[in-house]
C-alpha cells in the first residue's frame, strides 16, 4: 500500500513537472557521486566552485519514441491481426513478412519493458503536434510548435524562430 501511494505521489509530481514544461532531463549520477564545478567549465572567471550531491534527488528519464503501434509496449500478440496487416499499404522501406514483424516487435523492447516494470508507467499521453518533429521540439523547448514556426517534419530542418 505504501509503495502504491509513493508511486502515485511520484507519478503526480512528475506529471505536473512535465505539464509545466520544466522537466529535468538529466539526473543520472549515482547517489554517492560528488559533482564538481570548476573555473574551466564556466564562462565567468569570478565563479566560486561548489560541490554538491544528487543524493536524495529523483532520477527522471524522459523517453520519446516514434512509430510505435498499438500493442507494442508491452507486447501483446493478440493485438496483431495478420489479415489487417496483410491488407495494409506499406512503403517499400517497411515491407517485411508479417511473422518477421511480430517477431521483431516481441524482441525489440526488453530493456524498455524492464524500465516500465520497475518504474512509474504513464498510460495516457499528450503530444503538442500530430507529427513527430514539432512535437519533439515542443518537449525540448516547452513551447507550442506555433510559437517557434515548426509545423511539419520537413520545415524543422530550417530551425526554429
Secondary structure, 3 states (H helix, E strand, C coil): CHHHHHHHHHHHHHHHHHHCCCCCCCCCCCCCCEEECCHHHCCCCCCCCCEEECCCCCCCCCCCCCCCCCCECCECHHHCCHHHHHHCCCCHHHCCCHHHHHHHHHHCCHHHHHHHHHCCCCCCCCCCCCCHHHHHHHHHHCCCHHHHCCCCCCHHHHCCC
